[in-house]
């Protein structure tokens, strides 16, 4: 059963989670980087730079820049597709999986704190 939130509750939840992410000293990802991260971890692979660019409606260089940052943070890794060397495949990492799980836990915790 879907959880019904009023618009102000939804925005408060988004605010509180974003606020916590900025304050925790961990990964301070942009909206684009977060969209890429969640796509890689919540949707079935394989994920490629080209596919992510198409899905998000941005250029391949924009995805590459997002992946550069996320790679430095250990959230994803990349390698050339052995079957088609033109494609760059994005892979999940243990650190990335833990970060996404932590984010889910944070959303749940903040949702529980919302006023009714």
N, CA, C and O atoms as a MOPAC input file, in Angstrom:
PM7 MOZYME 1SCF
protein

 N      0.84200 1    -1.17500 1     0.00000 1
 C      0.00000 1     0.00000 1     0.00000 1
 C      0.89200 1     1.24500 1     0.00000 1
 O      1.77500 1     1.36600 1     0.84900 1
 N      0.67400 1     2.16700 1    -0.93400 1
 C      1.48200 1     3.38100 1    -0.97400 1
 C      1.23800 1     4.26200 1     0.25200 1
 O      0.13800 1     4.30400 1     0.80300 1
 N      2.26300 1     4.94000 1     0.64500 1
 C      2.17000 1     5.86900 1     1.76200 1
 C      1.76100 1     7.22300 1     1.20600 1
 O      2.40100 1     7.74400 1     0.29300 1
 N      0.71500 1     7.78100 1     1.74600 1
 C      0.22800 1     9.07500 1     1.29100 1
 C      0.92400 1    10.19300 1     2.07700 1
 O      0.90600 1    10.21300 1     3.30700 1
 N      1.52700 1    11.10700 1     1.34300 1
 C      2.14500 1    12.27900 1     1.95500 1
 C      1.52100 1    13.52600 1     1.35500 1
 O      1.22400 1    13.57300 1     0.16100 1
 N      1.32900 1    14.51100 1     2.17200 1
 C      0.92700 1    15.81900 1     1.65500 1
 C      2.16200 1    16.45600 1     1.02200 1
 O      3.28400 1    16.09700 1     1.37900 1
 N      1.98200 1    17.38700 1     0.09600 1
 C      3.14200 1    18.02300 1    -0.53700 1
 C      4.13200 1    18.61700 1     0.46100 1
 O      5.34300 1    18.50800 1     0.27200 1
 N      3.62800 1    19.23800 1     1.51100 1
 C      4.55100 1    19.81900 1     2.49300 1
 C      5.33000 1    18.73200 1     3.23000 1
 O      6.49700 1    18.93200 1     3.56900 1
 N      4.70000 1    17.58400 1     3.48100 1
 C      5.40800 1    16.47600 1     4.12200 1
 C      6.48100 1    15.91800 1     3.18800 1
 O      7.59700 1    15.63500 1     3.62300 1
 N      6.15100 1    15.76200 1     1.92200 1
 C      7.11600 1    15.24300 1     0.95400 1
 C      8.31800 1    16.17700 1     0.85100 1
 O      9.46200 1    15.72500 1     0.82600 1
 N      8.05400 1    17.47000 1     0.79200 1
 C      9.15200 1    18.43400 1     0.71900 1
 C      9.96300 1    18.46000 1     2.00400 1
 O     11.18400 1    18.61000 1     1.96200 1
 N      9.29800 1    18.31400 1     3.14800 1
 C     10.01200 1    18.26900 1     4.43000 1
 C     10.91900 1    17.05200 1     4.47200 1
 O     12.06400 1    17.13900 1     4.91600 1
 N     10.40400 1    15.90600 1     4.00700 1
 C     11.20800 1    14.68500 1     3.97300 1
 C     12.42500 1    14.87600 1     3.07500 1
 O     13.54000 1    14.52400 1     3.46000 1
 N     12.22200 1    15.42900 1     1.88800 1
 C     13.32600 1    15.68000 1     0.95500 1
 C     14.32800 1    16.64300 1     1.59500 1
 O     15.53700 1    16.42400 1     1.51900 1
 N     13.83200 1    17.69000 1     2.21300 1
 C     14.70000 1    18.65800 1     2.88700 1
 C     15.53200 1    17.99400 1     3.97400 1
 O     16.75300 1    18.14600 1     4.01700 1
 N     14.86300 1    17.26000 1     4.84500 1
 C     15.54700 1    16.67100 1     5.99200 1
 C     16.60600 1    15.66600 1     5.56700 1
 O     17.70400 1    15.65000 1     6.12400 1
 N     16.28900 1    14.83200 1     4.59000 1
 C     17.26100 1    13.85100 1     4.10600 1
 C     18.44000 1    14.56500 1     3.45200 1
 O     19.59500 1    14.22500 1     3.71400 1
 N     18.15800 1    15.54300 1     2.61000 1
 C     19.22700 1    16.30100 1     1.95500 1
 C     20.08600 1    17.02700 1     2.98600 1
 O     21.31300 1    17.03600 1     2.88400 1
 N     19.44900 1    17.62200 1     3.95600 1
 C     20.14900 1    18.32200 1     5.02900 1
 C     21.10000 1    17.36900 1     5.75800 1
 O     22.25700 1    17.70800 1     6.00600 1
 N     20.60600 1    16.18400 1     6.09800 1
 C     21.43800 1    15.19000 1     6.77600 1
 C     22.61800 1    14.76500 1     5.91700 1
 O     23.72800 1    14.59700 1     6.42300 1
 N     22.38700 1    14.59000 1     4.62200 1
 C     23.47100 1    14.17900 1     3.72500 1
 C     24.56600 1    15.24200 1     3.64000 1
 O     25.75000 1    14.91600 1     3.56900 1
 N     24.17100 1    16.49200 1     3.64700 1
 C     25.15200 1    17.58000 1     3.58700 1
 C     25.92200 1    17.67700 1     4.90500 1
 O     27.13100 1    17.90700 1     4.90200 1
 N     25.23900 1    17.50500 1     6.00800 1
 C     25.86200 1    17.66900 1     7.32100 1
 C     26.70500 1    16.49500 1     7.77400 1
 O     27.57000 1    16.66200 1     8.63400 1
 N     26.47800 1    15.29800 1     7.21800 1
 C     27.14900 1    14.11500 1     7.76200 1
 C     28.61900 1    14.00200 1     7.37500 1
 O     29.32500 1    13.13200 1     7.88400 1
 N     29.08300 1    14.86100 1     6.48900 1
 C     30.49500 1    14.82900 1     6.12200 1
 C     30.85000 1    13.72700 1     5.14300 1
 O     32.01500 1    13.58100 1     4.77300 1
 N     29.87700 1    12.96000 1     4.72400 1
 C     30.11600 1    11.89600 1     3.74500 1
 C     29.98700 1    12.46300 1     2.34500 1
 O     30.42500 1    13.58100 1     2.07300 1
 N     29.39100 1    11.69900 1     1.47400 1
 C     29.25100 1    12.06400 1     0.07600 1
 C     28.23100 1    13.18200 1    -0.09000 1
 O     27.08200 1    13.05300 1     0.33200 1
 N     28.65200 1    14.25900 1    -0.69500 1
 C     27.77500 1    15.39200 1    -0.96700 1
 C     27.53400 1    15.39400 1    -2.47100 1
 O     28.18200 1    16.13700 1    -3.20800 1
 N     26.59900 1    14.55900 1    -2.92500 1
 C     26.36900 1    14.37000 1    -4.34600 1
 C     25.37500 1    15.39300 1    -4.88600 1
 O     24.44900 1    15.80800 1    -4.18800 1
 N     25.58300 1    15.79100 1    -6.14000 1
 C     24.62400 1    16.66700 1    -6.81500 1
 C     23.36600 1    15.85800 1    -7.13500 1
 O     23.35100 1    14.63500 1    -7.00300 1
 N     22.32600 1    16.55200 1    -7.55400 1
 C     21.08300 1    15.86900 1    -7.93400 1
 C     21.35100 1    14.91100 1    -9.09200 1
 O     20.82100 1    13.80000 1    -9.10100 1
 N     22.15500 1    15.31600 1   -10.06100 1
 C     22.48800 1    14.45100 1   -11.19300 1
 C     23.24800 1    13.21700 1   -10.72500 1
 O     22.93900 1    12.10100 1   -11.14200 1
 N     24.23700 1    13.41200 1    -9.86400 1
 C     25.01300 1    12.28200 1    -9.34800 1
 C     24.12100 1    11.32600 1    -8.56300 1
 O     24.26100 1    10.10800 1    -8.67700 1
 N     23.20800 1    11.87100 1    -7.77000 1
 C     22.29600 1    11.02800 1    -7.00000 1
 C     21.37500 1    10.25300 1    -7.93500 1
 O     21.09700 1     9.07900 1    -7.69000 1
 N     20.89800 1    10.89100 1    -9.00200 1
 C     20.04200 1    10.20300 1    -9.96600 1
 C     20.79400 1     9.06000 1   -10.63300 1
 O     20.23500 1     7.98100 1   -10.82800 1
 N     22.05200 1     9.28700 1   -10.98100 1
 C     22.87000 1     8.22800 1   -11.58000 1
 C     23.07500 1     7.09900 1   -10.57100 1
 O     22.88400 1     5.92800 1   -10.89800 1
 N     23.46100 1     7.45200 1    -9.35200 1
 C     23.71300 1     6.44100 1    -8.32800 1
 C     22.48600 1     5.56500 1    -8.09100 1
 O     22.58500 1     4.33800 1    -8.07600 1
 N     21.33900 1     6.19500 1    -7.90700 1
 C     20.13300 1     5.42900 1    -7.62800 1
 C     19.68600 1     4.60600 1    -8.83600 1
 O     19.14100 1     3.51400 1    -8.67000 1
 N     19.90500 1     5.10700 1   -10.02700 1
 C     19.58800 1     4.33200 1   -11.22400 1
 C     20.44800 1     3.08100 1   -11.29000 1
 O     19.95000 1     1.99000 1   -11.56400 1
 N     21.74600 1     3.24300 1   -11.03600 1
 C     22.66200 1     2.10100 1   -11.08800 1
 C     22.30400 1     1.05600 1   -10.03300 1
 O     22.40000 1    -0.14300 1   -10.29400 1
 N     21.89400 1     1.49700 1    -8.84800 1
 C     21.65500 1     0.55700 1    -7.75800 1
 C     20.21400 1     0.05500 1    -7.65600 1
 O     19.97600 1    -0.99600 1    -7.06100 1
 N     19.25600 1     0.78000 1    -8.22100 1
 C     17.86100 1     0.36200 1    -8.08300 1
 C     17.29600 1    -0.28400 1    -9.34700 1
 O     16.26200 1    -0.95000 1    -9.29100 1
 N     17.95500 1    -0.09600 1   -10.46800 1
 C     17.48000 1    -0.67700 1   -11.71600 1
 C     18.43800 1    -1.77100 1   -12.16600 1
 O     19.63700 1    -1.72500 1   -11.89400 1
 N     17.88600 1    -2.73900 1   -12.85100 1
 C     18.68200 1    -3.89300 1   -13.28100 1
 C     19.79500 1    -3.47500 1   -14.23300 1
 O     19.57400 1    -2.67000 1   -15.13800 1
 N     21.00900 1    -4.03000 1   -14.02700 1
 C     22.09500 1    -3.77800 1   -14.96100 1
 C     21.85600 1    -4.55100 1   -16.25700 1
 O     20.95200 1    -5.38500 1   -16.30100 1
 N     22.61300 1    -4.31100 1   -17.28400 1
 C     23.82000 1    -3.48700 1   -17.30100 1
 C     23.49100 1    -2.00500 1   -17.46700 1
 O     22.44300 1    -1.63500 1   -17.99600 1
 N     24.41200 1    -1.17600 1   -17.00400 1
 C     24.31000 1     0.27000 1   -17.16100 1
 C     25.52700 1     0.74800 1   -17.92700 1
 O     26.66000 1     0.38000 1   -17.61700 1
 N     25.27800 1     1.56700 1   -18.92200 1
 C     26.36800 1     2.13500 1   -19.70900 1
 C     26.27700 1     3.65300 1   -19.65200 1
 O     25.23400 1     4.21400 1   -19.31600 1
 N     27.37400 1     4.30200 1   -19.98300 1
 C     27.37700 1     5.76600 1   -20.04200 1
 C     26.33200 1     6.22100 1   -21.04600 1
 O     25.54600 1     7.12700 1   -20.76800 1
 N     26.32400 1     5.60100 1   -22.19500 1
 C     25.36400 1     5.96900 1   -23.24500 1
 C     23.92100 1     5.76600 1   -22.75800 1
 O     23.06800 1     6.63100 1   -22.95900 1
 N     23.65700 1     4.63600 1   -22.12700 1
 C     22.30500 1     4.35400 1   -21.63900 1
 C     21.85400 1     5.31600 1   -20.55500 1
 O     20.70700 1     5.76100 1   -20.55500 1
 N     22.74800 1     5.63800 1   -19.63400 1
 C     22.40200 1     6.58900 1   -18.57000 1
 C     22.15600 1     7.98100 1   -19.13700 1
 O     21.24200 1     8.68100 1   -18.70200 1
 N     22.97300 1     8.38300 1   -20.11000 1
 C     22.79200 1     9.70000 1   -20.73400 1
 C     21.42000 1     9.78300 1   -21.40300 1
 O     20.71500 1    10.78400 1   -21.27400 1
 N     21.05800 1     8.73600 1   -22.10800 1
 C     19.75100 1     8.71300 1   -22.77500 1
 C     18.62600 1     8.73700 1   -21.74800 1
 O     17.67800 1     9.51000 1   -21.88400 1
 N     18.72200 1     7.91000 1   -20.73900 1
 C     17.68400 1     7.80800 1   -19.71400 1
 C     17.47500 1     9.13900 1   -18.99000 1
 O     16.33900 1     9.54800 1   -18.74600 1
 N     18.58200 1     9.81300 1   -18.64900 1
 C     18.48400 1    11.06000 1   -17.88900 1
 C     18.32900 1    12.29400 1   -18.77400 1
 O     18.08300 1    13.39500 1   -18.28100 1
 N     18.47500 1    12.10200 1   -20.08400 1
 C     18.31600 1    13.22600 1   -20.99400 1
 C     19.44100 1    14.24400 1   -20.91000 1
 O     19.21500 1    15.44400 1   -21.06500 1
 N     20.65900 1    13.76100 1   -20.66300 1
 C     21.83000 1    14.62400 1   -20.59600 1
 C     22.89700 1    14.06700 1   -21.54100 1
 O     22.72000 1    13.00100 1   -22.13000 1
 N     23.99100 1    14.79200 1   -21.67500 1
 C     25.05700 1    14.35300 1   -22.57400 1
 C     25.92300 1    13.27700 1   -21.92100 1
 O     25.94500 1    13.12500 1   -20.69900 1
 N     26.63200 1    12.54100 1   -22.76900 1
 C     27.56600 1    11.54100 1   -22.23800 1
 C     28.65900 1    12.19900 1   -21.39100 1
 O     29.01900 1    11.64700 1   -20.35100 1
 N     29.20900 1    13.36800 1   -21.79600 1
 C     30.20200 1    14.01100 1   -20.92500 1
 C     29.64700 1    14.37100 1   -19.53500 1
 O     30.37900 1    14.33200 1   -18.54600 1
 N     28.36700 1    14.71600 1   -19.46400 1
 C     27.77100 1    15.02900 1   -18.15300 1
 C     27.73800 1    13.77400 1   -17.27700 1
 O     28.00500 1    13.84300 1   -16.07800 1
 N     27.41200 1    12.63800 1   -17.87600 1
 C     27.41500 1    11.37600 1   -17.13000 1
 C     28.83800 1    11.02200 1   -16.73000 1
 O     29.07700 1    10.58300 1   -15.60600 1
 N     29.77800 1    11.20900 1   -17.63900 1
 C     31.18200 1    10.90700 1   -17.35200 1
 C     31.68700 1    11.73000 1   -16.17500 1
 O     32.38500 1    11.20200 1   -15.30900 1
 N     31.34800 1    13.00900 1   -16.13100 1
 C     31.76900 1    13.85800 1   -15.00600 1
 C     31.15700 1    13.36000 1   -13.69300 1
 O     31.83400 1    13.31100 1   -12.66600 1
 N     29.88200 1    12.99400 1   -13.73600 1
 C     29.23200 1    12.46500 1   -12.53100 1
 C     29.92300 1    11.17600 1   -12.08800 1
 O     30.17700 1    10.98200 1   -10.89900 1
 N     30.22600 1    10.30100 1   -13.04100 1
 C     30.87900 1     9.03200 1   -12.71600 1
 C     32.30500 1     9.23300 1   -12.22400 1
 O     32.78600 1     8.46500 1   -11.39100 1
 N     32.98900 1    10.26200 1   -12.73100 1
 C     34.34200 1    10.56000 1   -12.24400 1
 C     34.30800 1    10.81700 1   -10.74000 1
 O     35.10100 1    10.25500 1    -9.98600 1
 N     33.38700 1    11.66600 1   -10.31700 1
 C     33.25600 1    11.98100 1    -8.89300 1
 C     32.85600 1    10.75000 1    -8.09900 1
 O     33.44000 1    10.46100 1    -7.05500 1
 N     31.86700 1    10.02800 1    -8.59000 1
 C     31.38800 1     8.85000 1    -7.87900 1
 C     32.44500 1     7.75500 1    -7.83800 1
 O     32.51000 1     6.99600 1    -6.87100 1
 N     33.26600 1     7.66600 1    -8.86700 1
 C     34.36300 1     6.70200 1    -8.87600 1
 C     35.41600 1     7.04700 1    -7.83100 1
 O     35.93000 1     6.16400 1    -7.14400 1
 N     35.73800 1     8.34500 1    -7.71500 1
 C     36.70900 1     8.77200 1    -6.69300 1
 C     36.21300 1     8.45500 1    -5.29400 1
 O     37.00400 1     8.18800 1    -4.39000 1
 N     34.89600 1     8.48800 1    -5.11900 1
 C     34.30100 1     8.17500 1    -3.82100 1
 C     34.12200 1     6.67200 1    -3.60800 1
 O     33.72600 1     6.23900 1    -2.52600 1
 N     34.41000 1     5.88800 1    -4.62800 1
 C     34.28900 1     4.43700 1    -4.52800 1
 C     32.86300 1     3.91700 1    -4.65500 1
 O     32.58600 1     2.77100 1    -4.30200 1
 N     31.95600 1     4.75700 1    -5.16000 1
 C     30.55100 1     4.37000 1    -5.23800 1
 C     30.23100 1     3.51200 1    -6.46200 1
 O     29.28400 1     2.72600 1    -6.44300 1
 N     31.01300 1     3.66400 1    -7.51300 1
 C     30.85000 1     2.88100 1    -8.74100 1
 C     32.23100 1     2.65600 1    -9.34400 1
 O     33.20300 1     3.31400 1    -8.97300 1
 N     32.29700 1     1.71500 1   -10.27900 1
 C     33.51000 1     1.54600 1   -11.07100 1
 C     33.08400 1     1.42600 1   -12.53000 1
 O     31.91500 1     1.17800 1   -12.82700 1
 N     34.03700 1     1.60400 1   -13.43200 1
 C     33.74500 1     1.55000 1   -14.87100 1
 C     34.76700 1     0.68300 1   -15.56500 1
 O     35.91800 1     0.57900 1   -15.14100 1
 N     34.32300 1     0.06400 1   -16.64200 1
 C     35.26000 1    -0.64000 1   -17.51300 1
 C     34.67300 1    -0.73500 1   -18.91600 1
 O     33.46200 1    -0.62200 1   -19.10900 1
 N     35.53600 1    -0.94000 1   -19.86900 1
 C     35.09800 1    -1.10400 1   -21.26500 1
 C     34.39700 1    -2.44300 1   -21.42000 1
 O     34.81000 1    -3.44600 1   -20.83900 1
 N     33.33700 1    -2.44600 1   -22.20600 1
 C     32.61200 1    -3.66500 1   -22.52400 1
 C     33.47000 1    -4.50600 1   -23.46300 1
 O     33.84500 1    -4.04600 1   -24.54200 1
 N     33.78100 1    -5.73000 1   -23.05800 1
 C     34.62200 1    -6.60200 1   -23.88100 1
 C     33.96800 1    -6.93900 1   -25.21100 1
 O     34.66600 1    -7.16600 1   -26.19900 1
 N     32.64400 1    -6.97400 1   -25.25400 1
 C     31.93400 1    -7.31600 1   -26.48600 1
 C     31.82000 1    -6.13800 1   -27.44300 1
 O     31.78100 1    -6.32100 1   -28.66000 1
 N     31.76600 1    -4.94100 1   -26.89600 1
 C     31.66600 1    -3.72900 1   -27.71100 1
 C     32.50200 1    -2.64900 1   -27.03500 1
 O     32.03300 1    -1.96400 1   -26.12600 1
 N     33.73100 1    -2.50600 1   -27.48300 1
 C     34.69800 1    -1.61600 1   -26.84000 1
 C     34.25900 1    -0.14300 1   -26.84000 1
 O     34.87000 1     0.68000 1   -26.15700 1
 N     33.21200 1     0.19300 1   -27.59500 1
 C     32.71100 1     1.57300 1   -27.59100 1
 C     31.92900 1     1.87300 1   -26.31700 1
 O     31.80200 1     3.03300 1   -25.92500 1
 N     31.41100 1     0.84300 1   -25.67800 1
 C     30.58600 1     1.02000 1   -24.48300 1
 C     31.41300 1     0.97900 1   -23.21200 1
 O     32.35000 1     0.19000 1   -23.08500 1
 N     31.05400 1     1.84100 1   -22.27600 1
 C     31.64200 1     1.83800 1   -20.94000 1
 C     30.55800 1     1.35100 1   -19.99000 1
 O     29.49300 1     1.96200 1   -19.88900 1
 N     30.82700 1     0.25800 1   -19.29600 1
 C     29.87000 1    -0.34800 1   -18.38300 1
 C     30.14700 1     0.14300 1   -16.96500 1
 O     31.29100 1     0.17800 1   -16.51300 1
 N     29.08200 1     0.51600 1   -16.28300 1
 C     29.19100 1     0.97900 1   -14.90200 1
 C     28.84100 1    -0.19500 1   -13.99600 1
 O     27.83600 1    -0.87800 1   -14.19900 1
 N     29.68900 1    -0.41800 1   -12.99000 1
 C     29.47500 1    -1.51400 1   -12.06500 1
 C     29.28100 1    -0.98600 1   -10.65100 1
 O     29.82500 1     0.04800 1   -10.26200 1
 N     28.49000 1    -1.73000 1    -9.90400 1
 C     28.26300 1    -1.42000 1    -8.50100 1
 C     29.49900 1    -1.81600 1    -7.68900 1
 O     30.27800 1    -2.67900 1    -8.09300 1
 N     29.65600 1    -1.16600 1    -6.53900 1
 C     30.73400 1    -1.50900 1    -5.62000 1
 C     30.13100 1    -1.78400 1    -4.24000 1
 O     28.98800 1    -1.41600 1    -3.96900 1
 N     30.89500 1    -2.41800 1    -3.39300 1
 C     30.43000 1    -2.65700 1    -2.02200 1
 C     30.19100 1    -1.32300 1    -1.32500 1
 O     29.17500 1    -1.14400 1    -0.65400 1
 N     31.12400 1    -0.38600 1    -1.48200 1
 C     30.96500 1     0.92200 1    -0.83200 1
 C     29.71600 1     1.63500 1    -1.33600 1
 O     29.00600 1     2.27200 1    -0.55800 1
 N     29.44800 1     1.53100 1    -2.62400 1
 C     28.24700 1     2.15300 1    -3.18100 1
 C     26.98100 1     1.50700 1    -2.66100 1
 O     26.01500 1     2.19300 1    -2.32900 1
 N     26.98700 1     0.18500 1    -2.59000 1
 C     25.81700 1    -0.52800 1    -2.07500 1
 C     25.54200 1    -0.14100 1    -0.62600 1
 O     24.38800 1     0.03500 1    -0.23500 1
 N     26.59000 1    -0.01000 1     0.16200 1
 C     26.42600 1     0.39700 1     1.56000 1
 C     25.91700 1     1.82800 1     1.66700 1
 O     25.09500 1     2.13300 1     2.53200 1
 N     26.39800 1     2.70000 1     0.80100 1
 C     25.94700 1     4.09700 1     0.80900 1
 C     24.47100 1     4.18900 1     0.44500 1
 O     23.72800 1     4.95400 1     1.05900 1
 N     24.04100 1     3.41900 1    -0.54600 1
 C     22.63700 1     3.43600 1    -0.94500 1
 C     21.75900 1     2.84300 1     0.16200 1
 O     20.67100 1     3.35000 1     0.43400 1
 N     22.22900 1     1.78800 1     0.78800 1
 C     21.47900 1     1.19200 1     1.90300 1
 C     21.35400 1     2.19300 1     3.05100 1
 O     20.29000 1     2.32000 1     3.65800 1
 N     22.44000 1     2.89700 1     3.34300 1
 C     22.42700 1     3.91200 1     4.39700 1
 C     21.44900 1     5.03200 1     4.04800 1
 O     20.73900 1     5.53700 1     4.91700 1
 N     21.41600 1     5.41000 1     2.78700 1
 C     20.47700 1     6.43700 1     2.33700 1
 C     19.03500 1     5.96300 1     2.54400 1
 O     18.19600 1     6.72500 1     3.02400 1
 N     18.75000 1     4.72600 1     2.18900 1
 C     17.41600 1     4.17900 1     2.41400 1
 C     17.03500 1     4.19500 1     3.87800 1
 O     15.90900 1     4.54500 1     4.23100 1
 N     17.97300 1     3.81600 1     4.73000 1
 C     17.72000 1     3.84200 1     6.17300 1
 C     17.44000 1     5.26500 1     6.65800 1
 O     16.57600 1     5.48300 1     7.50800 1
 N     18.17600 1     6.22100 1     6.11100 1
 C     17.98900 1     7.62500 1     6.48800 1
 C     16.60800 1     8.12000 1     6.06600 1
 O     15.93800 1     8.81200 1     6.83300 1
 N     16.18100 1     7.77400 1     4.86700 1
 C     14.85500 1     8.18000 1     4.39200 1
 C     13.77900 1     7.59500 1     5.30300 1
 O     12.84300 1     8.29700 1     5.68500 1
 N     13.90600 1     6.32500 1     5.65200 1
 C     12.92900 1     5.68000 1     6.53800 1
 C     12.89700 1     6.37000 1     7.89700 1
 O     11.82400 1     6.65900 1     8.42700 1
 N     14.06700 1     6.63000 1     8.45600 1
 C     14.13300 1     7.27000 1     9.77700 1
 C     13.49800 1     8.65800 1     9.73500 1
 O     12.73300 1     9.02400 1    10.62700 1
 N     13.81500 1     9.42400 1     8.70100 1
 C     13.25400 1    10.76700 1     8.59900 1
 C     11.75900 1    10.72800 1     8.33000 1
 O     11.02200 1    11.59300 1     8.80300 1
 N     11.30200 1     9.73500 1     7.57500 1
 C      9.86100 1     9.60700 1     7.32700 1
 C      9.11200 1     9.35200 1     8.63200 1
 O      8.02600 1     9.89100 1     8.84800 1
 N      9.68900 1     8.53900 1     9.48600 1
 C      9.04300 1     8.23700 1    10.78200 1
 C      8.92400 1     9.47300 1    11.66700 1
 O      8.06300 1     9.53000 1    12.54400 1
 N      9.78500 1    10.45800 1    11.44000 1
 C      9.77200 1    11.66800 1    12.25200 1
 C      8.79300 1    12.72600 1    11.73700 1
 O      8.56600 1    13.73800 1    12.40000 1
 N      8.21500 1    12.49300 1    10.55700 1
 C      7.30600 1    13.49300 1     9.99700 1
 C      6.08100 1    13.65800 1    10.88200 1
 O      5.53700 1    12.67700 1    11.38900 1
 N      5.64400 1    14.91300 1    11.07100 1
 C      4.40300 1    15.11600 1    11.82300 1
 C      3.21500 1    14.62800 1    10.99000 1
 O      3.21100 1    14.75100 1     9.76500 1
 N      2.23900 1    14.09100 1    11.65200 1
 C      1.04300 1    13.57000 1    10.95200 1
 C      0.15300 1    14.65600 1    10.45700 1
 O     -0.88300 1    14.37700 1     9.85300 1

